[in-house]
Amino acid sequence: MVKTKLELKNIPVISGVDFGHTSPAITFPIGGTARLTFIENDVILEIINN
């Protein structure tokens, strides 16, 4: 779906993690600020404020 929405092409997409309708579930705050960092084979997601 993301590949077909050109307006999303510069927005990072996270997949394969436990959030949303999965168990265990992580809640992401709406309207908050986050930092997504890639270091070699690791990805770090920091919620800065919400």
PDB file of N, CA, C and O in Angstrom:
ATOM      1  N   MET A   1       0.819  -1.186   0.000  1.00  0.00           N
ATOM      2  CA  MET A   1       0.000   0.000   0.000  1.00  0.00           C
ATOM      3  C   MET A   1       0.870   1.258   0.000  1.00  0.00           C
ATOM      4  O   MET A   1       0.555   2.227  -0.692  1.00  0.00           O
ATOM      5  N   VAL A   2       1.951   1.251   0.764  1.00  0.00           N
ATOM      6  CA  VAL A   2       2.795   2.440   0.856  1.00  0.00           C
ATOM      7  C   VAL A   2       3.424   2.771  -0.487  1.00  0.00           C
ATOM      8  O   VAL A   2       3.566   3.947  -0.822  1.00  0.00           O
ATOM      9  N   LYS A   3       3.803   1.770  -1.259  1.00  0.00           N
ATOM     10  CA  LYS A   3       4.433   2.010  -2.558  1.00  0.00           C
ATOM     11  C   LYS A   3       3.501   2.712  -3.533  1.00  0.00           C
ATOM     12  O   LYS A   3       3.969   3.380  -4.455  1.00  0.00           O
ATOM     13  N   THR A   4       2.212   2.577  -3.354  1.00  0.00           N
ATOM     14  CA  THR A   4       1.260   3.196  -4.278  1.00  0.00           C
ATOM     15  C   THR A   4       0.867   4.614  -3.866  1.00  0.00           C
ATOM     16  O   THR A   4       0.230   5.321  -4.647  1.00  0.00           O
ATOM     17  N   LYS A   5       1.230   5.039  -2.668  1.00  0.00           N
ATOM     18  CA  LYS A   5       0.884   6.373  -2.168  1.00  0.00           C
ATOM     19  C   LYS A   5       2.111   7.268  -2.266  1.00  0.00           C
ATOM     20  O   LYS A   5       2.946   7.273  -1.362  1.00  0.00           O
ATOM     21  N   LEU A   6       2.229   8.021  -3.345  1.00  0.00           N
ATOM     22  CA  LEU A   6       3.407   8.844  -3.585  1.00  0.00           C
ATOM     23  C   LEU A   6       3.641   9.885  -2.497  1.00  0.00           C
ATOM     24  O   LEU A   6       4.787  10.260  -2.245  1.00  0.00           O
ATOM     25  N   GLU A   7       2.585  10.357  -1.851  1.00  0.00           N
ATOM     26  CA  GLU A   7       2.749  11.358  -0.797  1.00  0.00           C
ATOM     27  C   GLU A   7       3.438  10.787   0.443  1.00  0.00           C
ATOM     28  O   GLU A   7       3.842  11.549   1.323  1.00  0.00           O
ATOM     29  N   LEU A   8       3.579   9.474   0.529  1.00  0.00           N
ATOM     30  CA  LEU A   8       4.239   8.836   1.670  1.00  0.00           C
ATOM     31  C   LEU A   8       5.684   8.442   1.375  1.00  0.00           C
ATOM     32  O   LEU A   8       6.333   7.842   2.232  1.00  0.00           O
ATOM     33  N   LYS A   9       6.204   8.757   0.204  1.00  0.00           N
ATOM     34  CA  LYS A   9       7.503   8.228  -0.213  1.00  0.00           C
ATOM     35  C   LYS A   9       8.669   8.701   0.650  1.00  0.00           C
ATOM     36  O   LYS A   9       9.690   8.014   0.694  1.00  0.00           O
ATOM     37  N   ASN A  10       8.570   9.822   1.328  1.00  0.00           N
ATOM     38  CA  ASN A  10       9.661  10.316   2.173  1.00  0.00           C
ATOM     39  C   ASN A  10       9.404  10.125   3.663  1.00  0.00           C
ATOM     40  O   ASN A  10      10.086  10.727   4.492  1.00  0.00           O
ATOM     41  N   ILE A  11       8.428   9.295   4.005  1.00  0.00           N
ATOM     42  CA  ILE A  11       8.089   9.045   5.401  1.00  0.00           C
ATOM     43  C   ILE A  11       8.597   7.657   5.779  1.00  0.00           C
ATOM     44  O   ILE A  11       8.298   6.685   5.085  1.00  0.00           O
ATOM     45  N   PRO A  12       9.372   7.547   6.884  1.00  0.00           N
ATOM     46  CA  PRO A  12       9.854   6.224   7.303  1.00  0.00           C
ATOM     47  C   PRO A  12       8.687   5.305   7.657  1.00  0.00           C
ATOM     48  O   PRO A  12       7.694   5.744   8.236  1.00  0.00           O
ATOM     49  N   VAL A  13       8.813   4.044   7.308  1.00  0.00           N
ATOM     50  CA  VAL A  13       7.792   3.044   7.603  1.00  0.00           C
ATOM     51  C   VAL A  13       8.426   1.952   8.453  1.00  0.00           C
ATOM     52  O   VAL A  13       9.502   1.450   8.128  1.00  0.00           O
ATOM     53  N   ILE A  14       7.763   1.589   9.535  1.00  0.00           N
ATOM     54  CA  ILE A  14       8.237   0.533  10.424  1.00  0.00           C
ATOM     55  C   ILE A  14       7.318  -0.669  10.242  1.00  0.00           C
ATOM     56  O   ILE A  14       6.096  -0.529  10.278  1.00  0.00           O
ATOM     57  N   SER A  15       7.902  -1.844  10.048  1.00  0.00           N
ATOM     58  CA  SER A  15       7.089  -3.058   9.936  1.00  0.00           C
ATOM     59  C   SER A  15       7.763  -4.186  10.706  1.00  0.00           C
ATOM     60  O   SER A  15       8.953  -4.126  11.015  1.00  0.00           O
ATOM     61  N   GLY A  16       6.983  -5.209  11.007  1.00  0.00           N
ATOM     62  CA  GLY A  16       7.518  -6.377  11.692  1.00  0.00           C
ATOM     63  C   GLY A  16       7.781  -6.164  13.178  1.00  0.00           C
ATOM     64  O   GLY A  16       8.590  -6.881  13.765  1.00  0.00           O
ATOM     65  N   VAL A  17       7.115  -5.195  13.795  1.00  0.00           N
ATOM     66  CA  VAL A  17       7.273  -4.960  15.232  1.00  0.00           C
ATOM     67  C   VAL A  17       5.929  -5.152  15.927  1.00  0.00           C
ATOM     68  O   VAL A  17       4.879  -5.138  15.286  1.00  0.00           O
ATOM     69  N   ASP A  18       5.974  -5.331  17.244  1.00  0.00           N
ATOM     70  CA  ASP A  18       4.758  -5.584  18.021  1.00  0.00           C
ATOM     71  C   ASP A  18       4.068  -4.278  18.403  1.00  0.00           C
ATOM     72  O   ASP A  18       4.272  -3.758  19.500  1.00  0.00           O
ATOM     73  N   PHE A  19       3.259  -3.758  17.499  1.00  0.00           N
ATOM     74  CA  PHE A  19       2.427  -2.602  17.825  1.00  0.00           C
ATOM     75  C   PHE A  19       1.124  -2.743  17.062  1.00  0.00           C
ATOM     76  O   PHE A  19       1.036  -3.477  16.078  1.00  0.00           O
ATOM     77  N   GLY A  20       0.120  -2.030  17.532  1.00  0.00           N
ATOM     78  CA  GLY A  20      -1.188  -2.131  16.883  1.00  0.00           C
ATOM     79  C   GLY A  20      -1.995  -3.272  17.475  1.00  0.00           C
ATOM     80  O   GLY A  20      -2.138  -3.373  18.693  1.00  0.00           O
ATOM     81  N   HIS A  21      -2.515  -4.120  16.623  1.00  0.00           N
ATOM     82  CA  HIS A  21      -3.416  -5.195  17.051  1.00  0.00           C
ATOM     83  C   HIS A  21      -2.671  -6.515  17.172  1.00  0.00           C
ATOM     84  O   HIS A  21      -3.117  -7.533  16.643  1.00  0.00           O
ATOM     85  N   THR A  22      -1.529  -6.505  17.871  1.00  0.00           N
ATOM     86  CA  THR A  22      -0.752  -7.718  18.092  1.00  0.00           C
ATOM     87  C   THR A  22      -0.537  -7.903  19.582  1.00  0.00           C
ATOM     88  O   THR A  22      -0.866  -7.025  20.379  1.00  0.00           O
ATOM     89  N   SER A  23       0.007  -9.024  19.947  1.00  0.00           N
ATOM     90  CA  SER A  23       0.326  -9.275  21.345  1.00  0.00           C
ATOM     91  C   SER A  23       1.767  -9.754  21.422  1.00  0.00           C
ATOM     92  O   SER A  23       2.097 -10.727  20.744  1.00  0.00           O
ATOM     93  N   PRO A  24       2.635  -9.143  22.193  1.00  0.00           N
ATOM     94  CA  PRO A  24       2.396  -7.966  23.020  1.00  0.00           C
ATOM     95  C   PRO A  24       2.211  -6.725  22.167  1.00  0.00           C
ATOM     96  O   PRO A  24       2.669  -6.677  21.025  1.00  0.00           O
ATOM     97  N   ALA A  25       1.548  -5.730  22.711  1.00  0.00           N
ATOM     98  CA  ALA A  25       1.248  -4.516  21.955  1.00  0.00           C
ATOM     99  C   ALA A  25       1.947  -3.314  22.581  1.00  0.00           C
ATOM    100  O   ALA A  25       1.950  -3.154  23.802  1.00  0.00           O
ATOM    101  N   ILE A  26       2.534  -2.477  21.745  1.00  0.00           N
ATOM    102  CA  ILE A  26       3.131  -1.215  22.167  1.00  0.00           C
ATOM    103  C   ILE A  26       2.219  -0.106  21.660  1.00  0.00           C
ATOM    104  O   ILE A  26       1.761  -0.148  20.518  1.00  0.00           O
ATOM    105  N   THR A  27       1.958   0.876  22.497  1.00  0.00           N
ATOM    106  CA  THR A  27       1.120   2.000  22.098  1.00  0.00           C
ATOM    107  C   THR A  27       2.001   3.161  21.666  1.00  0.00           C
ATOM    108  O   THR A  27       2.886   3.584  22.410  1.00  0.00           O
ATOM    109  N   PHE A  28       1.763   3.676  20.469  1.00  0.00           N
ATOM    110  CA  PHE A  28       2.460   4.856  19.985  1.00  0.00           C
ATOM    111  C   PHE A  28       1.557   6.066  20.188  1.00  0.00           C
ATOM    112  O   PHE A  28       0.400   6.043  19.768  1.00  0.00           O
ATOM    113  N   PRO A  29       2.064   7.126  20.826  1.00  0.00           N
ATOM    114  CA  PRO A  29       1.240   8.318  21.025  1.00  0.00           C
ATOM    115  C   PRO A  29       0.993   9.052  19.713  1.00  0.00           C
ATOM    116  O   PRO A  29       1.886   9.146  18.871  1.00  0.00           O
ATOM    117  N   ILE A  30      -0.204   9.564  19.544  1.00  0.00           N
ATOM    118  CA  ILE A  30      -0.544  10.337  18.349  1.00  0.00           C
ATOM    119  C   ILE A  30      -0.111  11.779  18.568  1.00  0.00           C
ATOM    120  O   ILE A  30      -0.394  12.362  19.615  1.00  0.00           O
ATOM    121  N   GLY A  31       0.567  12.351  17.593  1.00  0.00           N
ATOM    122  CA  GLY A  31       0.987  13.742  17.667  1.00  0.00           C
ATOM    123  C   GLY A  31       2.290  13.967  18.407  1.00  0.00           C
ATOM    124  O   GLY A  31       2.697  15.112  18.601  1.00  0.00           O
ATOM    125  N   GLY A  32       2.949  12.905  18.822  1.00  0.00           N
ATOM    126  CA  GLY A  32       4.221  13.039  19.515  1.00  0.00           C
ATOM    127  C   GLY A  32       5.378  13.182  18.539  1.00  0.00           C
ATOM    128  O   GLY A  32       5.195  13.166  17.322  1.00  0.00           O
ATOM    129  N   THR A  33       6.562  13.320  19.098  1.00  0.00           N
ATOM    130  CA  THR A  33       7.780  13.419  18.304  1.00  0.00           C
ATOM    131  C   THR A  33       8.635  12.195  18.586  1.00  0.00           C
ATOM    132  O   THR A  33       8.789  11.784  19.736  1.00  0.00           O
ATOM    133  N   ALA A  34       9.187  11.617  17.533  1.00  0.00           N
ATOM    134  CA  ALA A  34      10.017  10.426  17.685  1.00  0.00           C
ATOM    135  C   ALA A  34      11.281  10.568  16.854  1.00  0.00           C
ATOM    136  O   ALA A  34      11.349  11.365  15.918  1.00  0.00           O
ATOM    137  N   ARG A  35      12.282   9.775  17.223  1.00  0.00           N
ATOM    138  CA  ARG A  35      13.526   9.719  16.461  1.00  0.00           C
ATOM    139  C   ARG A  35      13.743   8.267  16.045  1.00  0.00           C
ATOM    140  O   ARG A  35      13.676   7.360  16.875  1.00  0.00           O
ATOM    141  N   LEU A  36      14.000   8.055  14.773  1.00  0.00           N
ATOM    142  CA  LEU A  36      14.258   6.725  14.231  1.00  0.00           C
ATOM    143  C   LEU A  36      15.703   6.701  13.756  1.00  0.00           C
ATOM    144  O   LEU A  36      16.073   7.450  12.852  1.00  0.00           O
ATOM    145  N   THR A  37      16.526   5.841  14.362  1.00  0.00           N
ATOM    146  CA  THR A  37      17.952   5.783  14.065  1.00  0.00           C
ATOM    147  C   THR A  37      18.314   4.391  13.563  1.00  0.00           C
ATOM    148  O   THR A  37      17.889   3.387  14.134  1.00  0.00           O
ATOM    149  N   PHE A  38      19.093   4.338  12.501  1.00  0.00           N
ATOM    150  CA  PHE A  38      19.577   3.079  11.944  1.00  0.00           C
ATOM    151  C   PHE A  38      21.078   2.996  12.171  1.00  0.00           C
ATOM    152  O   PHE A  38      21.816   3.871  11.719  1.00  0.00           O
ATOM    153  N   ILE A  39      21.542   1.960  12.864  1.00  0.00           N
ATOM    154  CA  ILE A  39      22.967   1.732  13.092  1.00  0.00           C
ATOM    155  C   ILE A  39      23.263   0.290  12.705  1.00  0.00           C
ATOM    156  O   ILE A  39      22.861  -0.645  13.397  1.00  0.00           O
ATOM    157  N   GLU A  40      23.971   0.119  11.591  1.00  0.00           N
ATOM    158  CA  GLU A  40      24.275  -1.194  11.028  1.00  0.00           C
ATOM    159  C   GLU A  40      22.991  -2.007  10.901  1.00  0.00           C
ATOM    160  O   GLU A  40      22.121  -1.646  10.108  1.00  0.00           O
ATOM    161  N   ASN A  41      22.845  -3.095  11.658  1.00  0.00           N
ATOM    162  CA  ASN A  41      21.654  -3.946  11.552  1.00  0.00           C
ATOM    163  C   ASN A  41      20.622  -3.661  12.636  1.00  0.00           C
ATOM    164  O   ASN A  41      19.652  -4.406  12.775  1.00  0.00           O
ATOM    165  N   ASP A  42      20.818  -2.599  13.399  1.00  0.00           N
ATOM    166  CA  ASP A  42      19.897  -2.257  14.485  1.00  0.00           C
ATOM    167  C   ASP A  42      19.081  -1.019  14.135  1.00  0.00           C
ATOM    168  O   ASP A  42      19.541  -0.128  13.421  1.00  0.00           O
ATOM    169  N   VAL A  43      17.869  -0.987  14.655  1.00  0.00           N
ATOM    170  CA  VAL A  43      16.999   0.176  14.508  1.00  0.00           C
ATOM    171  C   VAL A  43      16.585   0.607  15.908  1.00  0.00           C
ATOM    172  O   VAL A  43      16.169  -0.218  16.723  1.00  0.00           O
ATOM    173  N   ILE A  44      16.700   1.898  16.181  1.00  0.00           N
ATOM    174  CA  ILE A  44      16.328   2.439  17.488  1.00  0.00           C
ATOM    175  C   ILE A  44      15.197   3.441  17.283  1.00  0.00           C
ATOM    176  O   ILE A  44      15.328   4.387  16.506  1.00  0.00           O
ATOM    177  N   LEU A  45      14.090   3.228  17.982  1.00  0.00           N
ATOM    178  CA  LEU A  45      12.962   4.156  17.948  1.00  0.00           C
ATOM    179  C   LEU A  45      12.844   4.787  19.326  1.00  0.00           C
ATOM    180  O   LEU A  45      12.611   4.089  20.313  1.00  0.00           O
ATOM    181  N   GLU A  46      13.002   6.099  19.397  1.00  0.00           N
ATOM    182  CA  GLU A  46      12.881   6.833  20.654  1.00  0.00           C
ATOM    183  C   GLU A  46      11.660   7.741  20.585  1.00  0.00           C
ATOM    184  O   GLU A  46      11.511   8.505  19.632  1.00  0.00           O
ATOM    185  N   ILE A  47      10.791   7.664  21.581  1.00  0.00           N
ATOM    186  CA  ILE A  47       9.677   8.600  21.706  1.00  0.00           C
ATOM    187  C   ILE A  47      10.219   9.779  22.506  1.00  0.00           C
ATOM    188  O   ILE A  47      10.531   9.636  23.689  1.00  0.00           O
ATOM    189  N   ILE A  48      10.333  10.939  21.871  1.00  0.00           N
ATOM    190  CA  ILE A  48      10.958  12.101  22.492  1.00  0.00           C
ATOM    191  C   ILE A  48       9.967  12.847  23.381  1.00  0.00           C
ATOM    192  O   ILE A  48      10.298  13.200  24.513  1.00  0.00           O
ATOM    193  N   ASN A  49       8.771  13.088  22.889  1.00  0.00           N
ATOM    194  CA  ASN A  49       7.723  13.706  23.707  1.00  0.00           C
ATOM    195  C   ASN A  49       6.369  13.322  23.135  1.00  0.00           C
ATOM    196  O   ASN A  49       6.259  12.926  21.974  1.00  0.00           O
ATOM    197  N   ASN A  50       5.351  13.444  23.958  1.00  0.00           N
ATOM    198  CA  ASN A  50       3.989  13.148  23.496  1.00  0.00           C
ATOM    199  C   ASN A  50       2.992  14.012  24.210  1.00  0.00           C
ATOM    200  O   ASN A  50       1.792  13.909  23.956  1.00  0.00           O
TER     201      ASN A  50
END
